[in-house]
Amino acid sequence: MDHDERIALFIDYENLAISAREHLGGASFELRPISDALAERGRVVVRRAYADWSYFDEDRRMLTRAHVELIDMPQRLGASRKNAADIKMVVDALETAFERSYISTFVLCTGDSDFTPLVHKLRELNKRVIGVGVEKSTSALLPPACDEFLYYDRLEGVDVPPARPRRERPAQVPPPEPEVEEEPPVRDVDTLSALVAQTVAGLQTSSSGPVTASTLKRTLLRKDPTFNEADYGFRAFGELLRFLAGRNVVELTAGSAKGDPDVTLPEHGDRERAFALLRSVVFDLAGRDGAVALSGLKNKVRKVVPDFSEKKLGYRSFLQFCKAAATSGAVGLKWSPDNDDYLLTAESRG
């Protein structure tokens, strides 16, 4: 228990409930998917929700059963008190951060960019901040500020009703065909492969110790707080890594901690083959004594090997890959002021 993260949960309820109703086909907000997601990250020891509860009578029962403390911010004379609720939530969060040092993680359930300064301040206080919001109503400023951001509509257990087809008047135009609910698109796995390989390469360069799976996941979240392996069709990060290992993007070996393997890039054999491929393409284009410009060369390589990607080998760019090939002696590489481009030769030249 001493090793569990302690979590404080703060819910901007009007923002979340109204966003769910407006953007998720009239669906009512449910706390259970958020609770389940947080249970995987630690123990929730503080639960507070802020709203004028006279507008959310049914929701009060659901939250009370989940042991959420309801902070009532009633509206007066029909004037909106939304800002008052936001300010109260900010004050309570900061008070909790200062008074309860054992709380390491703050979860802010809102899509409102007004909470971005609170996120920055909590992180200055060495607190981890997780945001939760409905994707279509979340400000673009908020997710990058957080350590991790969970889109409510992507959480396990959130059922988004299919969109209803619009009814047309029965004149002139035939009635439209019923709309078919589409599954959210699975993100490009090649892009994922490049992202992981590039991140592992960077960690290997900057770190003296092994790159563990947990370190890799934390780094990916720092790059993109909305990163979630489920968006690529994987149930767990370990499953994602095993898939990439099967594609020879990374290699996995047993680490010092059980269930947290070390992640490395494949041995240099793959890189040497890639360097040889580059050299052969340069030779075919320019011969033994000629030179070929870097611009457009990658497309020529892909004509020979369509799935070639320097990022799978851990290089951030094709130029970086070519420089590595030149360092190994596979090709020559030199800047040409006359061509305003790098020139590659099939023979390594000093």
N, C-alpha and C positions, 0 to 999 in steps of 0.2 A: 504494500500500500504506500510506503514511503517513497517509492520510485514513480508513482502515478503523477501525471500532470494534474494540478488543481485548476479547474476552469470556472470562470464567472461568466454567466450568460445574461446579456442585456438585450431586450427585444423592443424595438421601435414598432409597436404592434400595428398602429394605424398604417404605417408605410407598408409593412409586410402583408397584412390582411387585405388591404385595398388593392395592392399590386397583384396578389394572387387572384383576386376576383376579376380584375380587369384584363389581365393578360393570360390567364390560364383557363379560359372558357367558363368563368363563373365559379371555379372551384373554391371551396372553402379552405382556409389555412389549417394545416395540421402540424402540431409540434412534434409528433412521433418521429418523422424522418430526420429532423434536426437532432433530436435526442439520440437516435441510433448512430448517427454520424459522429456525434461528440463522444459517445461511449467508446468508440474506437480510439479516441485521442486522449482520454483521461477521465477524471471524476469531476462532475459538475457539482460544485459546492454552493454556488450562488445562482439563483434564477429570478430574474425580475423582468416584468413586462410593463410598458408605459402606454396609456391610452385614456380616453374618456370612455369608461367601461359601460356607460349607459347606451352606447351604440353597438356594443358587442356582448349582449347578454348571454347568448348561447356559448360563445367562445370562453367566457369567464369560467364556466363549469369545466370545460376541457382543460384549461390551464391550471385551475385549482387542483384537479385530480393529478396533474403532473407536478404538483408542489411548487408552482411558480407564484412568486409574490407579485400581486397586482398593485401597481402604483397608479392611482386614479388622478387624472388631470382633467377635471370637468371643464367644459366650455361654458362661458357666461354670456348671456344676452345674445346668443347666436354668433358671437365672434369666435374665430378660430383660435384655439390655445395650443396649436401644434408646436409652435416655437417654445412654449413653456415646457411641454413634455420633453422636447429635445434637450433643452438646457438642464432639466432635472436629471435626465439620463446621463449627460456628460458629467455633471457634478457628482452623481453617485458612483460612476465608473472611476473617476479620479480619486474620490475618497476611498473607495475599495482598494485601489492600487497602492495608496500610501499607508492605509491602516492594516492591510492583510498581505504581508510580504510573501506568505506561502502560496498565494494565488499566482500562477505563472502564465496563464493563458486567459485572454479576454475574448469573448465571442460577441460581436456586435451584429445583430440581426436587423439590417437596414440596407436600403440601396441609395440612401440620401448622401450626397457629397458633402453636406454640412458637417458630417461626422469625420471627415478626413483629418482635420487638425487633432481631434481626439486620438485617432489611430497613431498619428506621428508622435504625440506626447506619450502614449502608452509604450510605444516602442523605445522612446528615449529612456523610459523608466525600466527598460530591460524586460518588458512583457511581450509575449507572443500574442499577436492579434489575428483572429480568424473572422472574416466577414461572411455574412449570409444574406443573399438577396435574390429577388426574382430577376431573371436575366434581362428581360426587355425593359424593366423599369430601374435598373441599377445604373447609376452614374458611371461613366467611363473613368472618372477620377478615383473612385473608391477602391476597386480591386488591386491596382498596382501598389497602393499604399499599404496593403495588408501583407502579412506573412503567408496567408493562405486565404482563398476566397471560394466559397461553396455556392454554386447557383442552386437555389431551392428547387427549381423545376427539374434539375438533373439528379436529385437525391433519390436513393432507393426508397420506394414506398410512396412516392408522389405520383398520383394518377392524374394525368392531364387529359380532360375530356376532349374528344375529337371536335374540331371546329364544325359548326353547323353550316350547311350550305345556305347562301342567301336566297330568299324567295323573290322571284321576279313576277311582275304583273303578267297575267295570262294573255296579253295581247301580242301581236306581231312577233315577238321573240320567243322561241321555244324554251321551255323550262330547262335550266342548266342541269347537267348530270351531277348526282351527289358527289361531293368531294370525298376523296379517300384520304384518311389520315396517314400522313407520311412519317416514317421513323426518322429521328434526327440523323443526319449523315455521320457516318463513322469517319473520323479524321484520317488524313493521309498517313499511312504507316511509314512510307519512305521519309516523310518530313520528321516523323518521330525518331526514326533510325538516325537521321542526321543530327537531330537535337541531342540525343543521348550520347552518340559517339563524340560529338564536339564537346559536350560537357565533361565526359570522362577524360578526354584529352587535356582539357583545361585543368581539371583537378589533379591529374597525374603530374602536370608541370608545376603547379603551385603548392602541392602538398608533398611532404616527405614520407608520409605513411600510406598504407593501402587505401584505395577508394572503396568504401563499403556501400552496400545497396541503400542503407539508411542515409548516408551522406549524400549520395547521388540524388535521392528523392528530395531531400531538403534543398539541395542546390537547384534542382529543376523548379521547385516552388518559389525560390528566390527570383529565378528568371521570369517565371510566369505564375503568379499566385493562383490562377484559375486552373493550373495543370491538374488533370485527373485522368488516371489510366483508364477509367471506365469510358471516357470519351473515345477511346481507341478500341473499345470492345473487350477490355481485360477486366477480370474481377478483382485482381490484386496486383500490386507493383511487382511482386515476385513472379507472377505469371507473365507479365510484360517482359521482364528481364529474360526469362527462360525462352520466350518467343524470339527475342533479339539474339540470344545466344545460338538458337537454332539457325538463324539467318547469318551467323558469323559476323554480326555487328559488334558484339562484345563477348567476353569469356567470363565465366563464373567459376570461382573456386571457394572452398570452405573458408570462412573467416574465423576470427577469434570468438565471435559470439554466434550462438546457434540461431539459425534462421536469418542471419545477416551476412550474406556471402560477399567476398571481395569481387569487385568488377574491374576488369581490365579490357583494353583493346586487344584484338587478335595479334598474334605474334607477327614478326616482320615478314613472314612468308607471303602474306596477302599484299603487303605494301611492295615487296620486291616484284611480285607479279604485275602490280599496277604500274610500277616504274618501267618494267619491261614493255608493257603495253604502250605506255606513252612514247618510249623510245622507238618502238616499231612504227607507230603512226607518224612520228616526226621523220623517220627514215623514208617511209613510203612517200611522204609529201615532198621532201626536200633532198633526198639522197644523202650520200655520206658527207658531202662538203657544203651542202646548201643549208638554209635556215628558214624557219617558219615562224610567223608571228603568233604571239600568245592569243590575241583576239580571234575568236572563232575556233580555236583548237579543241576546246572541250566538245563542241558539236561533232568534230571529226572523230574524236575518241569514241563518242557515243554511237557513231555509225558502225564501229567495230564491235563494241560491247554496249548494247542499249541501256543496261541498268547500271552503268558506271556512275559512281558518285564519290567524289573525294571526301565528302563529309562522313561517309560510312567508315573511312579509314582514320577519322579523327582530325581532318584538316578543315579549317574554317572557310577556305576559299580554294579555287583552282590554282591561283597564283602560289599560295602557300604549298600546295601539293607539288607544283613544278619546282619550287625552290628546294623542297626536300629531295626530289628526284635529282636535281643538279648537285646537291650536297653529296648524295650517294654515288655520283659519277655516272648515272644512267644517261643523262643528257647534259648538254651545255646550255646555259641561260645567261643572257647579257642584255642590258638595256640599250636600245638604239635610239639616240636623239633624232636621227633622220626619219625613222619610222614612227617615232613617238609611241613605242611599244617594246615589250620584251621580245627577243628572238631566241628560238630554241634550235639547237643542232643535235644531230644524232650522235655526235662525238663530244665528249666532255672537254671543255676548253677552259683553261685557267683565266 
